[in-house]
Amino acid sequence: MARLQLNKLEKVYGGGFKAVHGIDLDVADGEFMVLVGPSGCAKSTTLRMIAGLEEVTGGEIRIGERIVNALPPGKREIAMVFQNYALYPHMKVRSNLAFGLKLAHVPKAQIAAAVDEVARILEIEPLLDRLPKQLSGGQAQRVALGRALIKKPEVFLFDEPLSNLDAKLRASMRVRITQLHKRLKAEGMSSTVVYVTHDQTEAMTMGDRICVMKDGHIMQVATPKELYDRPANLFVAGFIGSPEMNVIDGQIAGSNFHLGDQSVALDGRLLGRLNQAPDRAAFGIRPQHLKLTSAPGGLSARLRSVEFMGHEVYLHAQLNGHDITTVAGSAEYDAMNRADDRITLSPDLGQAHIFDRDSGANVSLPLAG
């Protein structure tokens, strides 16, 4: 088990392109840290530098008490699980699991015991005498996990390991991996994890904390709940959450936020958190916190389309030239008066945010201290 620290980590490619911009990240011993962001944000590049597969241009990587920048991958006490499983096709599952220990000249009896233990933990005992081509995607992924687990590394690295699986299998594998992490941690075994994904659902359901990246910069590091409830900026607000947060441009005047010819009275729940009134402001509210209402004083929007999701519906509307979404229960939607295409919405101001449109910063978060 080990703490992982990235200090001012940089990656510059030939030609001067800077992919990673001096990032700092501290992953606690036994923590499950997820790196998430859109394609091209350098999350996989960061993971590959941790693994020793990419050269570090600047800064340092520390695993436990060691700075590992100059160490080859095999000396870093890490194990990596790839997107494509990377199993040896000519070897049966048993040999795939044992291969790394054989290279390390571990005694045969010890290797056999380790293979049996890992197979039991991952419930792959019936697969030990199969070739990789005889495995389903989920089975192959469990074997890849086993090959990492058997090394008993200090840090596990996962590079989009579920992206090749169908939606149902991805969901079950998410649960299996997080349960495995908790089990290893409870048993005092190696359990520090850095997991890369572009899928925010994976990030939100798996991570103890999440590091949101954009263009080689860290936008915010926080728990899933904090990212959802207290996004630090417009990028995080838009990237985390499904459907994504509604963001509507307007102006603050006194205690009101003006959205064209409509306005929202910023009561004490929001005004008490506002630490500045930017010249160009944006009002942010999640679809779940923008409720249908028949009461006077709500925001009037034009309903454009409806998505039926089973127990709830997504209502897509337009407000002051902005596309917005609200979520309603199916029964609530069925009871709506749909004589025309207008709906009235009431925002929960205790859950709303104000952003500085120029800097992107959330200016409605309480100041530290």
TIDREN-833508 format. One record per residue (C-alpha): residue number from 0; x, y, z. Coordinates in pm, 1 decimal, always signed. Layout:
PT   resi         c1         c2         c3
PT    NUM          X          Y          Z
...
// end
This chain:
PT   resi         c1         c2         c3
PT      0       +0.0       +0.0       +0.0
PT      1     +131.3     +347.0      -84.1
PT      2      +53.4     +712.9     -117.1
PT      3      +94.6     +854.5     -469.2
PT      4     +197.2    +1217.4     -521.6
PT      5     +231.9    +1417.7     -841.5
PT      6     +423.3    +1741.2     -786.9
PT      7     +428.1    +2004.3    -1065.9
PT      8     +408.4    +1721.9    -1320.8
PT      9     +460.8    +1830.4    -1682.5
PT     10     +468.4    +1667.2    -2023.1
PT     11     +600.3    +1851.0    -2329.6
PT     12     +619.8    +1676.0    -2665.8
PT     13     +849.4    +1751.6    -2957.7
PT     14     +764.7    +2078.4    -3122.9
PT     15     +687.0    +2236.4    -2788.8
PT     16     +331.3    +2106.6    -2743.1
PT     17     +259.3    +2104.0    -2370.1
PT     18      +16.5    +1825.3    -2284.4
PT     19      +32.2    +1839.1    -1903.4
PT     20      +68.7    +2175.3    -1728.6
PT     21     +243.6    +2130.5    -1393.9
PT     22      -32.8    +1943.9    -1212.1
PT     23      -36.3    +1856.6     -841.3
PT     24     -230.5    +1554.9     -717.0
PT     25     -213.3    +1368.6     -385.8
PT     26     -369.0    +1020.1     -378.8
PT     27     -395.7     +882.0      -27.3
PT     28     -286.3     +532.9      +69.6
PT     29     -576.6     +302.6      -19.2
PT     30     -775.0     +568.9     -205.5
PT     31     -968.1     +506.8     -528.7
PT     32     -889.6     +814.7     -741.0
PT     33    -1058.1     +862.5    -1079.1
PT     34     -912.7    +1085.1    -1351.5
PT     35    -1197.2    +1198.9    -1575.9
PT     36    -1234.7    +1441.1    -1861.5
PT     37    -1305.2    +1463.4    -2234.0
PT     38    -1082.0    +1309.3    -2499.5
PT     39     -753.9    +1495.6    -2528.0
PT     40     -749.3    +1625.8    -2170.1
PT     41     -423.9    +1430.5    -2095.4
PT     42     -567.3    +1193.2    -1836.0
PT     43     -417.9     +886.8    -2010.5
PT     44      -89.5    +1070.5    -2064.3
PT     45      -77.0    +1140.2    -1690.3
PT     46     -146.3     +773.6    -1614.0
PT     47     +124.0     +661.5    -1855.7
PT     48     +377.0     +890.8    -1685.8
PT     49     +286.8     +734.4    -1349.9
PT     50     +337.0     +390.7    -1506.8
PT     51     +671.1     +484.2    -1661.0
PT     52     +543.5     +442.5    -2017.4
PT     53     +583.1     +814.9    -2091.0
PT     54     +886.9    +1020.9    -2001.4
PT     55     +831.0    +1298.3    -1747.2
PT     56     +933.7    +1641.7    -1876.4
PT     57     +910.7    +1826.1    -1545.6
PT     58     +808.7    +1774.1    -1184.7
PT     59     +814.5    +1449.1     -990.7
PT     60     +615.8    +1133.9     -924.9
PT     61     +643.8     +991.2     -575.9
PT     62     +515.0     +645.1     -478.8
PT     63     +541.2     +595.5     -107.3
PT     64     +874.7     +746.7       -7.4
PT     65    +1038.7     +699.0     -349.5
PT     66    +1067.8     +942.2     -639.2
PT     67    +1018.1     +708.4     -935.9
PT     68    +1075.1     +940.0    -1235.6
PT     69    +1389.4     +757.3    -1345.1
PT     70    +1270.5     +403.7    -1263.4
PT     71    +1154.8     +166.4    -1540.4
PT     72     +794.3      +38.8    -1516.0
PT     73     +897.6     -293.8    -1366.6
PT     74    +1069.3     -123.5    -1072.5
PT     75     +782.1     +106.5     -975.1
PT     76     +568.4     -147.5     -786.4
PT     77     +265.8      -70.4    -1002.5
PT     78      +27.4     -289.2    -1202.8
PT     79     -169.9     -163.8    -1501.3
PT     80     -497.8     -283.9    -1653.3
PT     81     -546.5     -175.8    -2013.3
PT     82     -850.9     -109.1    -2228.9
PT     83     -773.3     -405.9    -2457.8
PT     84     -695.9     -653.9    -2172.7
PT     85     -351.3     -736.2    -2324.9
PT     86     -377.4    -1109.9    -2252.1
PT     87     -134.3    -1349.2    -2418.9
PT     88     -354.6    -1529.8    -2675.4
PT     89     -151.6    -1852.4    -2683.3
PT     90     -154.1    -1896.9    -2303.5
PT     91     -438.4    -2035.3    -2096.8
PT     92     -581.0    -1819.7    -1819.0
PT     93     -370.9    -1998.2    -1555.9
PT     94      -49.7    -1916.5    -1744.1
PT     95     -158.6    -1557.7    -1811.0
PT     96     -205.6    -1506.1    -1438.0
PT     97     +123.1    -1672.4    -1350.5
PT     98     +341.2    -1512.2    -1617.7
PT     99     +462.3    -1209.8    -1421.0
PT    100     +553.3    -1420.9    -1118.1
PT    101     +743.4    -1665.5    -1339.6
PT    102     +948.5    -1377.4    -1480.4
PT    103    +1027.9    -1277.6    -1122.4
PT    104    +1148.0    -1637.4    -1052.9
PT    105     +892.0    -1694.8     -778.7
PT    106     +887.1    -2061.7     -667.4
PT    107     +631.7    -2281.6     -848.1
PT    108     +438.8    -2374.3     -536.3
PT    109     +405.2    -2008.4     -440.7
PT    110     +287.8    -1920.4     -793.6
PT    111      +24.7    -2195.2     -787.2
PT    112     -106.9    -2076.2     -451.7
PT    113     -119.4    -1714.7     -573.1
PT    114     -308.7    -1814.1     -890.6
PT    115     -562.4    -2012.0     -687.4
PT    116     -612.3    -1721.8     -446.4
PT    117     -667.2    -1463.9     -721.1
PT    118     -897.9    -1697.2     -913.1
PT    119    -1106.0    -1743.0     -598.5
PT    120    -1125.9    -1369.0     -527.0
PT    121    -1236.6    -1291.2     -884.0
PT    122    -1452.0    -1604.7     -920.1
PT    123    -1269.3    -1724.4    -1230.6
PT    124    -1172.9    -2076.5    -1114.4
PT    125    -1374.2    -2241.4    -1397.0
PT    126    -1183.4    -2033.2    -1653.5
PT    127     -828.1    -2129.9    -1559.3
PT    128     -785.5    -2383.8    -1841.0
PT    129     -941.6    -2170.4    -2116.0
PT    130     -763.7    -1966.7    -2380.5
PT    131     -841.1    -1592.2    -2404.6
PT    132    -1038.1    -1647.5    -2728.7
PT    133    -1277.0    -1867.6    -2529.2
PT    134    -1362.7    -1587.0    -2284.4
PT    135    -1637.0    -1325.7    -2295.2
PT    136    -1542.3     -960.1    -2260.8
PT    137    -1628.4     -956.1    -1891.9
PT    138    -1436.2    -1276.1    -1825.4
PT    139    -1129.6    -1144.2    -2009.5
PT    140    -1145.1     -823.6    -1806.5
PT    141    -1152.4    -1022.4    -1482.0
PT    142     -845.6    -1216.1    -1595.3
PT    143     -670.3     -887.3    -1670.3
PT    144     -763.8     -770.3    -1320.3
PT    145     -626.7    -1094.3    -1179.2
PT    146     -295.7    -1051.6    -1358.1
PT    147     -261.5     -709.9    -1194.3
PT    148     -380.2     -828.9     -853.4
PT    149     -143.4    -1125.7     -837.2
PT    150     +159.7     -893.1     -845.5
PT    151      +46.3     -730.4     -516.7
PT    152     +159.7     -385.7     -636.5
PT    153     +165.1      -67.9     -434.3
PT    154      -55.2     +113.3     -689.9
PT    155     -312.2      -15.7     -940.8
PT    156     -350.1     +182.0    -1264.8
PT    157     -659.5     +140.3    -1484.5
PT    158     -672.4     +292.0    -1834.3
PT    159    -1039.0     +295.2    -1947.9
PT    160    -1069.4      -77.4    -1872.6
PT    161    -1445.4     -102.5    -1935.6
PT    162    -1481.5      +96.8    -2257.1
PT    163    -1497.3     -215.3    -2478.8
PT    164    -1786.4     -370.9    -2283.6
PT    165    -2157.0     -326.9    -2347.5
PT    166    -2359.1     -103.5    -2112.6
PT    167    -2499.9     -385.3    -1895.7
PT    168    -2161.6     -551.6    -1851.7
PT    169    -1993.7     -218.5    -1777.4
PT    170    -2240.9     -162.2    -1494.6
PT    171    -2173.8     -503.8    -1339.9
PT    172    -1796.9     -465.3    -1376.6
PT    173    -1810.4     -123.6    -1206.4
PT    174    -1965.9     -291.9     -905.4
PT    175    -1718.3     -580.4     -915.9
PT    176    -1413.2     -351.2     -927.0
PT    177    -1532.9     -124.6     -645.1
PT    178    -1621.3     -426.2     -429.6
PT    179    -1276.7     -572.0     -497.1
PT    180    -1114.3     -244.1     -392.1
PT    181    -1310.8     -237.7      -65.7
PT    182    -1224.8     -600.5       +2.4
PT    183     -852.2     -548.3      -53.6
PT    184     -857.4     -239.6     +166.2
PT    185    -1042.0     -422.9     +445.8
PT    186     -789.2     -707.5     +430.7
PT    187     -491.5     -469.4     +447.8
PT    188     -373.9     -547.2      +95.4
PT    189     -257.3     -309.5     -179.9
PT    190     -553.9      -92.4     -273.1
PT    191     -435.6     +248.4     -397.7
PT    192     -604.0     +296.8     -736.2
PT    193     -578.1     +554.1    -1014.7
PT    194     -854.3     +492.2    -1267.3
PT    195     -885.9     +678.7    -1599.1
PT    196    -1218.4     +716.3    -1777.9
PT    197    -1403.8     +960.7    -2000.6
PT    198    -1735.9     +831.6    -1862.4
PT    199    -1861.4    +1054.9    -1581.8
PT    200    -2103.4     +781.8    -1466.6
PT    201    -1806.7     +552.1    -1399.9
PT    202    -1628.9     +834.3    -1221.3
PT    203    -1924.8     +924.4    -1000.5
PT    204    -2008.7     +567.4     -902.4
PT    205    -1657.0     +434.9     -845.5
PT    206    -1428.0     +705.7     -711.6
PT    207    -1358.6     +799.0     -350.2
PT    208    -1248.7    +1125.6     -510.7
PT    209    -1248.9    +1245.8     -868.9
PT    210     -990.6    +1458.8    -1049.8
PT    211    -1159.0    +1646.8    -1336.0
PT    212     -915.0    +1741.2    -1612.5
PT    213     -929.3    +1970.1    -1914.2
PT    214     -650.6    +2045.2    -2163.7
PT    215     -379.2    +1915.6    -1931.2
PT    216     -500.0    +2116.3    -1629.8
PT    217     -681.6    +1998.6    -1317.2
PT    218    -1018.0    +2172.4    -1288.8
PT    219    -1121.4    +2031.1     -949.8
PT    220    -1044.4    +1739.7     -717.7
PT    221    -1326.6    +1642.0     -483.1
PT    222    -1567.2    +1368.7     -377.7
PT    223    -1846.0    +1282.1     -624.3
PT    224    -2103.5    +1457.3     -406.0
PT    225    -1896.4    +1774.5     -375.0
PT    226    -1837.2    +1789.4     -750.6
PT    227    -2210.8    +1758.2     -809.3
PT    228    -2321.3    +1998.8     -535.1
PT    229    -2031.5    +2248.0     -543.3
PT    230    -1868.4    +2262.8     -888.8
PT    231    -1573.7    +2500.0     -885.4
PT    232    -1630.6    +2631.6    -1236.2
PT    233    -1848.2    +2616.0    -1546.1
PT    234    -1649.8    +2327.6    -1696.0
PT    235    -1704.0    +2098.9    -1397.0
PT    236    -2067.9    +2207.7    -1371.1
PT    237    -2127.9    +2109.1    -1733.1
PT    238    -1920.3    +1790.5    -1732.3
PT    239    -2045.0    +1633.2    -1409.5
PT    240    -2412.4    +1537.6    -1386.9
PT    241    -2661.8    +1387.7    -1629.4
PT    242    -2855.3    +1567.5    -1763.5
PT    243    -2596.6    +1844.5    -1737.2
PT    244    -2649.8    +2162.8    -1539.4
PT    245    -2860.0    +2437.9    -1696.8
PT    246    -2651.8    +2754.8    -1741.7
PT    247    -2835.3    +3074.2    -1835.1
PT    248    -2663.3    +3406.9    -1902.9
PT    249    -2797.5    +3722.3    -1736.9
PT    250    -2726.8    +4021.4    -1516.9
PT    251    -2724.1    +4070.3    -1141.1
PT    252    -2899.2    +4384.6    -1023.5
PT    253    -2940.9    +4422.1     -648.8
PT    254    -3094.1    +4099.2     -523.7
PT    255    -3229.2    +3991.9     -862.2
PT    256    -3083.6    +3792.5    -1148.6
PT    257    -3228.5    +3916.3    -1477.0
PT    258    -3270.6    +3671.2    -1763.8
PT    259    -3394.7    +3891.4    -2044.9
PT    260    -3748.0    +4003.4    -1960.4
PT    261    -3772.4    +3761.0    -1665.9
PT    262    -3593.8    +3761.1    -1332.3
PT    263    -3513.9    +3543.5    -1033.7
PT    264    -3515.2    +3690.2     -683.4
PT    265    -3187.9    +3577.4     -522.7
PT    266    -3304.4    +3502.8     -169.9
PT    267    -3078.6    +3457.9     +129.9
PT    268    -2992.2    +3097.9      +46.5
PT    269    -2802.3    +3212.0     -260.6
PT    270    -2712.6    +3571.3     -172.2
PT    271    -2545.9    +3449.9     +146.8
PT    272    -2304.9    +3242.1      -63.0
PT    273    -2233.1    +3505.1     -328.1
PT    274    -1881.6    +3644.3     -282.9
PT    275    -1886.1    +3877.8     -584.6
PT    276    -2125.3    +4005.9     -852.6
PT    277    -1950.6    +3959.2    -1188.5
PT    278    -2014.6    +4190.9    -1481.9
PT    279    -2105.3    +3893.7    -1701.5
PT    280    -2286.3    +3637.9    -1491.8
PT    281    -2445.9    +3299.4    -1549.7
PT    282    -2715.0    +3133.2    -1340.5
PT    283    -2663.6    +2758.6    -1294.3
PT    284    -2927.7    +2512.7    -1179.9
PT    285    -2941.4    +2135.5    -1218.8
PT    286    -3245.1    +1987.9    -1397.2
PT    287    -3348.0    +1804.3    -1078.8
PT    288    -3364.7    +2139.1     -895.5
PT    289    -3579.4    +2315.9    -1156.2
PT    290    -3934.4    +2211.3    -1080.4
PT    291    -4261.8    +2238.2    -1268.5
PT    292    -4503.5    +2471.1    -1093.0
PT    293    -4838.8    +2636.5    -1139.7
PT    294    -4766.2    +2906.7     -882.7
PT    295    -4723.7    +3268.8     -993.7
PT    296    -4373.9    +3415.4    -1016.8
PT    297    -4208.2    +3118.7    -1185.4
PT    298    -3996.7    +3124.8    -1499.1
PT    299    -4186.8    +3078.9    -1823.8
PT    300    -4024.7    +2856.0    -2086.0
PT    301    -4128.6    +2709.2    -2419.1
PT    302    -4140.0    +2328.3    -2421.3
PT    303    -3951.6    +2188.4    -2719.9
PT    304    -3934.2    +1810.4    -2666.8
PT    305    -3988.6    +1534.3    -2411.2
PT    306    -3779.8    +1223.2    -2340.0
PT    307    -3962.5     +940.1    -2162.8
PT    308    -3717.5     +761.6    -1931.5
PT    309    -3958.7     +529.8    -1750.4
PT    310    -4029.0     +656.9    -1399.6
PT    311    -3934.0    +1010.8    -1503.1
PT    312    -3929.6    +1235.9    -1807.8
PT    313    -3677.1    +1491.9    -1930.9
PT    314    -3847.2    +1809.8    -2050.0
PT    315    -3634.3    +2011.8    -2292.2
PT    316    -3737.3    +2374.5    -2319.3
PT    317    -3607.3    +2717.1    -2419.2
PT    318    -3573.6    +3007.9    -2180.2
PT    319    -3442.2    +3346.3    -2290.6
PT    320    -3271.0    +3186.2    -2590.8
PT    321    -3104.9    +2914.7    -2379.0
PT    322    -3181.3    +2544.1    -2407.5
PT    323    -3268.2    +2406.7    -2063.1
PT    324    -3377.5    +2074.9    -1918.9
PT    325    -3593.2    +1984.2    -1622.6
PT    326    -3676.0    +1643.1    -1478.6
PT    327    -4027.7    +1549.5    -1372.6
PT    328    -4189.7    +1229.6    -1250.0
PT    329    -4392.4    +1045.3    -1511.5
PT    330    -4712.5    +1085.8    -1308.2
PT    331    -4641.7    +1456.8    -1264.4
PT    332    -4593.4    +1495.9    -1638.0
PT    333    -4911.4    +1302.6    -1714.8
PT    334    -5104.5    +1540.1    -1486.5
PT    335    -4970.3    +1851.9    -1661.1
PT    336    -5203.8    +2087.8    -1839.8
PT    337    -5060.7    +2067.2    -2190.8
PT    338    -5303.3    +2303.0    -2362.6
PT    339    -5004.7    +2491.0    -2509.8
PT    340    -4627.9    +2458.7    -2521.7
PT    341    -4552.9    +2686.4    -2225.0
PT    342    -4432.9    +2549.3    -1890.9
PT    343    -4361.3    +2734.7    -1566.5
PT    344    -4052.9    +2646.5    -1366.1
PT    345    -3943.5    +2720.5    -1010.2
PT    346    -3569.7    +2696.8     -925.4
PT    347    -3456.1    +2571.6     -586.0
PT    348    -3228.9    +2864.9     -503.2
PT    349    -3059.4    +2675.1     -224.3
PT    350    -2915.1    +2449.2     -495.4
PT    351    -2843.6    +2722.9     -754.0
PT    352    -2508.5    +2875.3     -847.0
PT    353    -2375.7    +3198.8     -993.9
PT    354    -2075.2    +3180.5    -1228.0
PT    355    -1846.7    +3449.5    -1364.0
PT    356    -1892.6    +3402.9    -1737.6
PT    357    -1546.3    +3549.4    -1814.9
PT    358    -1334.2    +3342.5    -1573.2
PT    359    -1575.8    +3048.9    -1545.2
PT    360    -1538.4    +3049.0    -1164.7
PT    361    -1827.8    +2964.3     -935.1
PT    362    -1860.9    +3286.2     -732.6
PT    363    -2137.1    +3147.2     -511.7
PT    364    -1919.9    +2905.6     -316.6
PT    365    -1846.4    +3009.5      +43.4
PT    366    -1496.0    +3148.4      +77.4
PT    367    -1249.0    +2925.2     +264.1
PT    368    -1195.2    +3013.2     +627.4
// end
